Amino acid sequence: MPEPDMNEIVGRHDILLVTLDTLRHDVAVELAAAGRIPNLARHLPGGRWEKRHAPGSFTYASHQAIFAGFLPTPAEPGPHPRLFAANFAGSETTAGGTFVYDTPDFVSGLAQAGYHTVCIGGVGFFNQQGPLGTVLPGLFHEAHWETEFGVTSPHSFENQVARAEQTVAALPAEQRLFLFVNVSALHQPNWFHLPGATREAGDTRQTHAAALEYVDRHIGRLFAAASSRRHCFTIVCSDHGTAYGDDGYTGHRLGHESVWTVPYAHFLLDAAEAADAAGAAR
């Protein structure tokens, strides 16, 4: 996937980062190929996800790395230039097109460049309910979380999108925006996204896939909101995968291919195009 010149992006475009928490690469690829996630697939370069390696095996570790500029790494020999990087000596992945900042993370680096930074949290590490839950949201000017955005809500992503729409609408038109959304719908429990599935049977690879289809049905609205004021550079990726009995493993925070391998894409959203797509999806 071609790397953009982020020094041409930053300051001109709004920026959206969406982490589809726990999304497996193989499930994402299968659904795109089968036409089951049309609203995401239409934006994927070539209609395909890029295979990458996660920077961490669970949400907290991976997001700490991502916000420090270490997005998922292409799953092929490198070195691979990064989109964002702190200004430090000896970095072998800082290139001419890298946005370099003099802060510990690119959230504050974008803030220093004039962006209003907004977090719409999903899983518990963003819930602001205790010291640990404040670390990641604390990087942002504005952070939102409520129970209806979390893993137990069957309507979590719709609720997150509605908050994103409200937040974007409240900003002055000239204000540049960095919007981050941590999507909780893929994370366990996700059995309720598949008709006929039961709590007793629990989560499966199939309910995980159904959760991604649910997200796809509503993501057009998020894209439309994020690009409603100007072009929006968008990154959509997973922070890590999760195992459903693969080689005997279940869950994540472990070193298995189903956890380390993640889908990734970046693309530029055109305001009019995203609005049209969101209207068609309604």
C-alpha positions, 0 to 999 in steps of 0.5 A, spaced: 500 500 500 503 506 497 505 511 503 502 518 503 506 524 504 503 525 511 507 532 511 502 534 505 496 531 509 497 534 516 494 541 516 490 540 510 486 534 512 482 532 517 484 525 520 480 519 522 483 513 526 478 507 527 481 501 531 476 495 530 478 492 536 480 484 536 478 484 529 481 478 525 485 478 519 482 472 516 475 474 518 476 481 515 479 478 508 473 473 507 468 478 508 471 483 504 472 477 498 464 475 499 461 482 499 459 482 506 462 488 508 461 493 502 461 499 505 468 498 508 470 494 502 469 500 497 474 504 500 479 499 501 485 500 496 484 494 490 478 492 494 483 488 499 485 489 506 493 489 507 496 484 512 500 487 517 502 485 524 500 488 530 504 492 535 501 488 541 497 482 543 492 486 547 488 493 547 492 497 552 499 495 549 497 495 542 494 502 543 500 505 547 504 503 541 499 506 535 499 512 539 506 513 539 507 512 531 507 504 531 501 503 527 501 495 525 507 493 521 506 490 513 507 483 514 513 482 509 520 484 510 522 492 511 524 497 513 517 500 513 517 508 513 512 510 518 506 515 517 507 518 524 514 518 528 517 522 534 523 526 533 528 521 536 535 520 533 537 513 530 529 511 528 530 507 521 523 508 520 522 515 519 522 517 512 521 524 508 513 523 508 513 521 515 510 527 520 515 528 525 513 531 532 516 533 538 512 530 543 511 523 546 505 521 541 502 523 535 495 525 538 499 531 542 503 532 536 497 533 532 494 537 537 501 542 537 499 542 529 493 545 531 488 539 531 482 538 536 483 531 538 477 527 540 477 520 543 470 516 542 472 510 546 469 503 546 472 497 550 474 498 558 481 501 557 477 507 554 472 507 560 475 513 564 473 509 570 479 508 574 486 510 573 488 505 568 481 507 564 484 514 564 491 513 561 489 512 553 483 517 553 487 522 557 491 523 551 486 527 547 483 534 548 476 531 548 474 524 550 467 520 550 465 513 553 459 511 556 456 504 557 452 504 551 459 504 547 462 498 551 462 491 549 456 489 552 451 493 548 448 490 542 448 497 539 455 500 541 457 502 534 451 506 532 451 509 539 459 511 538 457 514 531 451 518 533 456 521 538 461 522 533 456 526 529 454 530 534 462 532 536 463 533 529 457 538 528 459 542 534 466 544 531 467 550 528 468 549 520 475 552 520 478 547 526 482 541 524 480 535 527 483 528 529 478 523 531 479 516 534 474 511 534 475 504 538 470 500 536 468 495 541 463 491 537 468 485 535 470 484 542 467 479 546 461 478 548 459 478 540 454 472 540 448 477 540 450 480 533 448 473 530 441 471 529 439 465 533 446 465 537 445 464 544 449 466 550 450 459 553 453 457 546 458 463 547 462 467 542 465 464 535 468 465 529 461 466 526 459 471 531 465 475 530 464 475 523 457 477 524 459 483 528 463 486 523 457 486 518 454 490 523 459 495 524 459 495 516 452 497 516 453 503 520 460 505 518 458 509 512 455 514 517 462 515 521 465 516 514 460 521 512 461 525 519 469 525 519 469 528 512 463 533 512 468 539 512 473 537 508 477 531 505 479 526 511 485 522 511 483 515 514 486 509 517 482 503 519 485 497 522 485 492 528 489 493 534 490 485 535 486 479 533 483 474 537 483 466 537 477 462 537 480 455 539 485 456 534 491 450 536 487 450 542 488 458 544 482 462 546 482 470 546 488 474 546 494 477 550 498 471 547 503 470 541 498 466 536 498 468 528 490 469 529 492 475 534 498 478 531 496 478 524 491 484 523 487 487 517 489 494 515 487 500 510 488 507 509 485 512 504 482 519 503 475 520 504 472 525 499 466 529 503 461 528 497 462 521 496 462 519 503 456 523 504 452 519 498 455 512 500 452 514 507 445 516 504 445 509 500 446 505 506 441 508 510 
